[in-house]
Each structure stands twice: as C-alpha cells, then as structure tokens.
Amino acid sequence: MGDDKVKESPAEVFATVTEVNSLFHSLEDMLATRFEAIDGKFGVVVEKLAEMDARNEGRFAAIDGRIGVLEKNLVEMDARNEGRFAAIEKNLAEMDAKYERRFEAIDGRIGVLDEKLTAMDARNGVQFATLEQMIVELDTKTEGRFDLVEQKFKSQELKIEHFVTSANNKLMVLLLVIAGSIIAGLLYGG
C-alpha cells in the first residue's frame, strides 16, 4: 500500500517556485512604474509652484509700492485733520458739560425708580422664590435625563467597538484561510 499524499518531483517544485518568483518580479516592476509616474507628477507640481512664485513676486512688489503710497497719504491726511480734531474736541467738551447737568437730573429720577423697584421686589419675593424652586426642580429632572442619554450613548459605543473588533477578528481568520489555501495550492499543484 502506498502513501496517499501526492509527491512532486524537485523539478515541479522548482517550476512552482520560479513561477511565484516571476509573479513577484512582475508586481515589483508594476509598482516601480507607478512610483515613477507619481514622481513625475510631483515634479510637474513643483515646477508650477515655482512659476506661480515667480509671477507673484512682481505682484507683491506692486502691492508694497501701493502700501507705501497709502502710508504717505495717511500722514498727509493726519496733518490736515489735526485742526479739525481740535475743534471737535472743544465741541465735545462743551457738550459734555451741558449733558452732565441732564445726567444728574436723570440720576435723581433713577433713584426714585430704584425705590419703587425695591418695593415691588419685596412684594414679589415669594413669587420669585417659587419660580426659582420650579427652575431648580426642572434642572434636576433634565440633568437626570441627560445622564440617562449619555449612558445609552456609552452603551452603544461599547457595542459598536465589540462589533468592529469581532469583524476584524473574523476578517483576519478568513485572510489566513485564503492564504493557506493559496500556499497549499501552490505547493500541491492546485
């Protein structure tokens, strides 16, 4: 009785290894070609950036010149407007003195209003306290609901993390089975 395993001759094994080696070299050549194409495109981009830089150099010089002219114009305007600002300051000082008297009268009226508001506040103190209590209770209820929603979100995050981990593990096992099948096929002439 013989062994059920298929035995390959050294020539067949060498042919299989040569074929696999050829596939690896083809893949390596394909990747080298793609990397050269990408490198060429990067070279074009670098050239275009250099051209843009050269074009913009003149524009920046023109902008610098315009800024210099604007600065000169601002200095001239400042000198011309110095007298105008002095007149405006004088008018503002006169208006300030005039309105100071009016503000003093308004302050007196505000004092009367403050007294009336204090009296109203004393009358409505109980109502405000009740409203404040209701707001505190509502805030407490809302905070409890937010805590519950946050707990649900955390629970969902944990479920999603578990699902992703499980899926990654299953994918790894599947890839190992496929790799094993390919290797077995190559070794046993599949």
C-alpha positions in Angstrom: 0.0 0.0 0.0 1.3 3.4 -0.9 1.2 6.7 0.7 -2.0 8.8 -0.3 0.0 12.1 -0.5 0.9 13.4 -3.9 4.6 13.7 -4.2 6.0 16.2 -6.6 9.4 16.0 -8.2 12.0 18.6 -7.5 11.6 19.9 -11.0 7.9 20.6 -10.4 8.6 22.3 -7.1 11.3 24.4 -8.7 8.9 25.3 -11.5 6.3 26.4 -9.0 8.8 28.5 -7.1 10.1 30.0 -10.3 6.5 30.9 -11.3 5.9 32.6 -7.9 9.2 34.4 -8.1 8.2 35.7 -11.6 4.9 36.9 -10.3 6.7 38.8 -7.5 9.1 40.4 -10.0 6.1 41.4 -12.3 4.4 43.1 -9.3 7.7 44.8 -8.3 8.1 46.2 -11.9 4.5 47.4 -11.9 4.9 49.2 -8.6 8.2 50.8 -9.8 6.5 52.1 -12.9 3.6 53.6 -10.9 6.0 55.2 -8.4 8.0 56.7 -11.3 4.7 58.2 -12.8 3.8 59.6 -9.4 7.3 61.1 -9.0 6.9 62.7 -12.5 3.6 64.3 -11.5 5.2 65.7 -8.3 7.9 67.2 -10.4 5.3 69.0 -12.6 3.6 70.3 -9.5 6.9 71.7 -8.1 7.6 73.4 -11.4 4.1 75.0 -11.5 4.6 76.2 -7.9 8.0 77.8 -8.9 6.3 79.5 -11.8 3.5 80.9 -9.6 6.1 82.1 -7.1 7.9 84.0 -9.9 4.6 85.5 -11.2 3.5 86.6 -7.7 6.9 88.2 -6.9 6.0 91.2 -9.2 2.5 91.4 -7.7 3.9 91.6 -4.2 6.3 94.3 -5.2 3.4 96.4 -6.7 1.4 95.9 -3.5 4.3 97.0 -1.4 4.5 100.2 -3.5 0.8 100.9 -3.1 1.1 100.4 0.7 3.9 103.0 0.7 1.7 105.5 -1.2 -1.2 104.8 1.2 1.1 105.4 4.2 2.2 108.7 2.8 -1.4 109.8 2.1 -2.4 108.9 5.6 0.4 111.0 7.1 -0.8 114.0 4.9 -4.4 113.4 6.0 -3.4 113.3 9.6 -1.6 116.6 9.3 -4.6 118.3 7.6 -7.1 116.9 10.1 -5.2 118.0 13.2 -7.1 121.3 13.4 -10.4 119.7 12.8 -9.9 117.3 15.6 -9.0 120.2 18.0 -12.3 121.9 17.1 -14.2 118.6 17.6 -12.6 118.1 21.0 -13.7 121.6 22.0 -17.3 120.9 20.9 -17.3 117.6 22.8 -16.1 119.3 26.0 -18.9 121.8 25.8 -21.5 119.1 25.1 -20.1 117.0 28.0 -20.7 120.0 30.4 -24.2 120.5 29.0 -25.2 116.9 29.3 -23.6 116.4 32.7 -26.4 118.5 34.2 -29.0 116.4 32.4 -27.4 113.2 33.6 -27.6 114.5 37.2 -31.3 115.1 36.8 -31.7 111.6 35.3 -29.8 110.1 38.2 -32.3 111.7 40.6 -35.2 110.0 38.6 -33.3 106.7 38.6 -33.1 106.9 42.5 -36.9 107.3 42.6 -37.3 104.3 40.2 -34.9 102.2 42.4 -37.0 102.8 45.4 -40.2 101.8 43.5 -38.4 98.7 42.2 -37.3 97.7 45.7 -40.8 97.9 46.9 -42.0 95.8 44.0 -39.3 93.3 44.7 -40.3 92.9 48.3 -44.0 92.3 47.2 -43.0 89.8 44.6 -40.3 88.0 46.6 -42.4 85.0 47.3 -43.4 84.5 43.7 -39.7 84.7 42.6 -38.7 82.2 45.2 -41.4 79.8 43.9 -40.2 80.3 40.3 -36.6 79.7 41.4 -37.6 76.4 43.1 -39.5 75.3 40.0 -36.5 76.1 37.8 -34.2 74.1 40.2 -36.6 71.1 40.0 -36.8 71.3 36.2 -33.0 71.5 36.0 -32.7 68.4 38.3 -35.1 66.4 36.1 -33.4 67.5 32.9 -29.9 66.6 34.3 -31.2 63.1 35.2 -32.5 62.6 31.6 -29.2 63.8 30.1 -27.3 61.3 32.3 -29.6 58.5 31.1 -29.0 59.6 27.4 -25.2 59.7 28.0 -25.3 56.2 29.5 -27.2 54.9 26.4 -24.6 56.5 24.1 -21.8 54.9 26.0 -23.5 51.5 25.9 -24.0 51.9 22.1 -20.3 52.9 21.7 -19.2 49.7 23.6 -21.5 47.6 21.4 -20.0 49.2 18.2 -16.5 48.6 19.5 -17.2 45.0 20.2 -18.8 44.5 16.7 -15.8 46.1 15.0 -13.3 44.0 17.0 -15.3 40.8 16.2 -15.5 41.7 12.5 -11.7 42.4 12.4 -11.0 39.1 14.0 -13.3 37.2 11.5 -11.7 39.0 8.6 -8.2 38.0 9.8 -9.2 34.4 10.1 -10.7 34.5 6.6 -7.5 36.0 5.2 -5.4 33.3 6.9 -7.6 30.6 5.4 -7.3 32.1 1.9 -3.6 32.5 2.3 -3.3 28.9 3.5 -5.4 27.7 0.5 -3.2 29.6 -2.0 0.0 28.3 -0.4 -1.4 24.7 -0.4 -2.4 25.1 -4.0 1.0 26.3 -5.0 2.7 23.6 -3.1 0.5 20.7 -4.1 -0.1 21.8 -7.7 -3.7 23.1 -7.2 
